[in-house]
Amino acid sequence: MRRREFQRRPELLWPLAILICVLVNRMDKRIMQTQRFRNTWQLAVVVLMSWLLAGCGINNIPRYDEQVKSAWSQVENQYQRRADLIPNLVETVKGFARQEQETLTAVVEARARATSIQVDANTLDDPQKLQQFQQAQNQLTGALSRLMAVSERYPELKSNQNFLALQSQLEGTENRIAVARRDFIAAVERYNTEIRTFPGRIWHKLMYSDMPIRENFEATAENAEQAPQVQFQ
């Protein structure tokens, strides 16, 4: 049976440990008293206990925590990618629809608010900051949707190659944002579940008490897994 199966079902290891103890108990005492046997037995105990601990998920919490941080970095990267596209998009639209100044200004201001809030991996457990980050990104999504709607009024803008390229990149980025958010939500759920359930709850109290429950998008908004989408006409 593969080690992965033991890690999923650590209870399978205990019968093996019991069997070894029974066999040792039945051995001739003269054999057990030899130095070589004692050394071998001590080594076997260390190996077996290491295997049992690994099978019981002693390393799951830090491993899942790293997965949360990695997933969050992808969320940040995709939102930053979107923010980087906006200046060129605004300038392109301005060249054909300068009279839409209010809409353009709203996009610029929303981008400034969104990029001013930084939630790194070390502050993910701050629900207020995570909520502010999400609200700012949602406001930017709404402003971009209004900008895309405005572009429908200008046929020359819609046929401009630079605008079409930026629109395509923005649409692709929105899809990647949705995927990154979904992966982050799944990673946080896995991490939090490990801390709240046995045996992870025991390991958390004994060894990882400084690692808190992580906040999730679902804790700050309805339908958090489905990020608001920019509406492309």
For each residue, the residues with C-beta under 8 A, 3 or more apart:
1: 5 6 12
2: 5 6
3: 6 7 54 55
4: 7 8
5: 1 2 8 9 12
6: 1 2 3 9 10 12 13 51 55
7: 3 4 10 54 55 57
8: 4 5
9: 5 6 12
10: 6 7 13 14 52 55 56 57 199
11: 14
12: 1 5 6 9 15 16 55
13: 6 10 16 17 51 52 55
14: 10 11 17 18 52
15: 12 18 19
16: 12 13 19 20 48
17: 13 14 20 21 48 52
18: 14 15 21 22
19: 15 16 22 23
20: 16 17 23 24 44 48
21: 17 18 24 25
22: 18 19 25 26
23: 19 20 26 27
24: 20 21 27 32 41
25: 21 22
26: 22 23
27: 23 24 31 32
28: 31 32
29: 32 33
30: 33 34
31: 27 28 34 37
32: 24 27 28 29 37 38 41
33: 29 30 37 38
34: 30 31 37 38
35: 38 39
36: 39 40
37: 31 32 33 34 40 41
38: 32 33 34 35 41 42
39: 35 36 42 43
40: 36 37 43 44
41: 24 32 37 38 44 45
42: 38 39 45 46
43: 39 40 46 47
44: 20 40 41 47 48
45: 41 42 48 49
46: 42 43 49 50
47: 43 44 50 51
48: 16 17 20 44 45 51 52
49: 45 46 52 53
50: 46 47 53 54
51: 6 13 47 48 54 55
52: 10 13 14 17 48 49 55 56
53: 49 50 56 58
54: 3 7 50 51 58 59
55: 3 6 7 10 12 13 51 52
56: 10 52 53 199 203
57: 7 10 60 194 199 200 203
58: 53 54 203 207
59: 54 62 63
60: 57 63 64 194 200 203
61: 64 65 191 194 195 200 203 204 207 208 211
62: 59 65 66 208 211
63: 59 60 66 67
64: 60 61 67 68 187 190 191 194
65: 61 62 68 69 191 211 214
66: 62 63 69 70
67: 63 64 70 71 187 190 191
68: 64 65 71 72 121 124 184 187 188 191 214
69: 65 66 72 73 121 124
70: 66 67 73 74 187
71: 67 68 74 75 180 183 184 186 187 188
72: 68 69 75 76 119 121 124 184
73: 69 70 76 77 121
74: 70 71 77 78 180 183 184
75: 71 72 78 79 177 180 181 184
76: 72 73 79 80 119 120
77: 73 74 80 81 180
78: 74 75 81 82 173 176 177 180
79: 75 76 82 83 114 137 177
80: 76 77 83 84 115
81: 77 78 84 85 173 176
82: 78 79 85 86 140 170 173 174 177
83: 79 80 86 111 114 115 140
84: 80 81 87
85: 81 82 88 89 166 169 170 173
86: 82 83 89 90 107 108 111 144
87: 84 90 91
88: 85 91 92 162 166
89: 85 86 92 93 107 147 163 166 167 170
90: 86 87 93 94 104 107 108 147
91: 87 88 94 95
92: 88 89 95 96 157 160 162 163 166
93: 89 90 96 97 100 104 147 150 151 157 163
94: 90 91 97 98 104
95: 91 92 98
96: 92 93 154 156 157 160 163
97: 93 94 100 150 151 153 154 157
98: 94 95 101
99:
100: 93 97 103 104 147 150
101: 98 104 105
102: 105 106
103: 100 106 107 143 146 147 150
104: 90 93 94 100 101 107 108 147
105: 101 102 108 109
106: 102 103 109 110 143 146
107: 86 89 90 103 104 110 111 140 143 144 146 147
108: 86 90 104 105 111 112
109: 105 106 112 113 143
110: 106 107 113 114 136 139 140 142 143 144
111: 83 86 107 108 114 115 140 143
112: 108 109 115 116
113: 109 110 116 117 136 139 140
114: 79 83 110 111 117 136 137 139 140
115: 80 83 111 112
116: 112 113 136
117: 113 114 129 132 133 136
118:
119: 72 76 123 124 126 129 130 133
120: 76 123 124
121: 68 69 72 73 124
122:
123: 119 120 126 129
124: 68 69 72 119 120 121 130 214 215
125: 212 213 214 215
126: 119 123 129 130 215
127: 130 131 215 219 220
128: 131 132
129: 117 119 123 126 132 133
130: 119 124 126 127 133 134 215 217 219 220
131: 127 128 134 135 220 221
132: 117 128 129 135 136
133: 117 119 129 130 136 137
134: 130 131 137 138 217 220 221 224
135: 131 132 138 139
136: 110 113 114 116 117 132 133 139 140
137: 79 114 133 134 140 141 227
138: 134 135 141 142 221 227 228
139: 110 113 114 135 136 142 143
140: 82 83 107 110 111 113 114 136 137 143 144
141: 137 138 144 145 227 228 229 230
142: 110 138 139 145 146 228
143: 103 106 107 109 110 111 139 140 146 147
144: 86 107 110 140 141 147 148 170 230
145: 141 142 148 149 229 230 231
146: 103 106 107 142 143 149 150
147: 89 90 93 100 103 104 107 143 144 150 151
148: 144 145 151 152 167 230 231 232 233
149: 145 146 152 231 233
150: 93 97 100 103 146 147 153 154
151: 93 97 147 148 154 157 158 163 233
152: 148 149 158 233
153: 97 150
154: 96 97 150 151 157 158
155: 158 159
156: 96 159 160
157: 92 93 96 97 151 154 160 163
158: 151 152 154 155 163 164
159: 155 156 164
160: 92 96 156 157 163 164
161: 164 165
162: 88 92 165 166
163: 89 92 93 96 151 157 158 160 166 167
164: 158 159 160 161 167 168
165: 161 162 168 169
166: 85 88 89 92 162 163 169 170
167: 89 148 163 164 170 171 232
168: 164 165 171 172
169: 85 165 166 172 173
170: 82 85 89 144 166 167 173 174 230 232
171: 167 168 174 175 230 232
172: 168 169 175 176
173: 78 81 82 85 169 170 176 177
174: 82 170 171 177 178 227 229 230
175: 171 172 178 179
176: 78 81 172 173 179 180
177: 75 78 79 82 173 174 180 181 227
178: 174 175 181 182 226 227 229
179: 175 176 182 183
180: 71 74 75 77 78 176 177 183 184
181: 75 177 178 184 185 217 224 225 227
182: 178 179 185 186 225
183: 71 74 179 180 186 187
184: 68 71 72 74 75 180 181 187 188 216 217
185: 181 182 188 189 216 217 218 224 225
186: 71 182 183 189 190
187: 64 67 68 70 71 183 184 190 191
188: 68 71 184 185 191 192 214 215 216
189: 185 186 192 193 216
190: 64 67 186 187 193 194
191: 61 64 65 67 68 187 188 194 195 214
192: 188 189 195 196 213 214 216
193: 189 190 196 197 200
194: 57 60 61 64 190 191 197 200 204
195: 61 191 192 200 201 204 208 211 213
196: 192 193 200 201 213
197: 193 194 200 201
198: 201 202
199: 10 56 57 202 203
200: 57 60 61 193 194 195 196 197 203 204
201: 195 196 197 198 204 205
202: 198 199 205 206
203: 56 57 58 60 61 199 200 206 207 208
204: 61 194 195 200 201 207 208 209 211
205: 201 202 209
206: 202 203 209
207: 58 61 203 204
208: 61 62 195 203 204 211
209: 204 205 206
210:
211: 61 62 65 195 204 208
212: 125
213: 125 192 195 196
214: 65 68 124 125 188 191 192
215: 124 125 126 127 130 188 219 220
216: 184 185 188 189 192 219 220 224
217: 130 134 181 184 185 220 221 224 225
218: 185 221 224 225
219: 127 130 215 216 224
220: 127 130 131 134 215 216 217 224
221: 131 134 138 217 218 224
222:
223: 226
224: 134 181 185 216 217 218 219 220 221 227
225: 181 182 185 217 218
226: 178 223
227: 137 138 141 174 177 178 181 224
228: 138 141 142
229: 141 145 174 178
230: 141 144 145 148 170 171 174
231: 145 148 149
232: 148 167 170 171
233: 148 149 151 152
